[in-house]
Amino acid sequence: MDVLMSRFVDFGKTSLLQYRTKILTKLFGGHSRRACYALAATIFTLGILRDYLFKMAIQEQPSHPLLLGFVSKAAAWALLAAGNVMVGTSMWLLGITGTYLGDYFGILMDDMVTGFPFNVCRAPMYWGATTCFLGMALLYGKPAGLLLSGWVMLVYVVALRFEDPFTAEIYAKRERERAEGRKGE
């Protein structure tokens, strides 16, 4: 599980390698959009596998009576709803290339997305997914699920420490290039 999760959030290897060498774009005959869609399909598929493994892992663990009551179930459904809203609306606003690292392929959005859910938290995809894992752990009443949810959160926090500055630099570079282009006109 540990290896799969760190592979899913692999901004230090595949994504940076793509940005610096265009290796995936080259593998797809110079078609960056096709390469991005292939990476998106891979990440999405691994995400489904990750979710399945998470569910299987916590189902095998003992439940705790304090996590089986009404309050726990209500919190679980609220967390699942909130998490899915954050993930779903993020994906809707960003589209496939915005969600699945299109900026690493040179496919940049025209403007930064600042509406909901990005005005609630800076990484709604990650926090929404973490919230969903926490909701599942509570729904099944599994302390092991709470620990795994904490691990997911830790992996995402570490990923954001690398991803956020790198993505910001990609867009800053574009703005510098645009400014230089305007000076030359």
Disulfide bonds with the S-S distance in Angstrom:
none
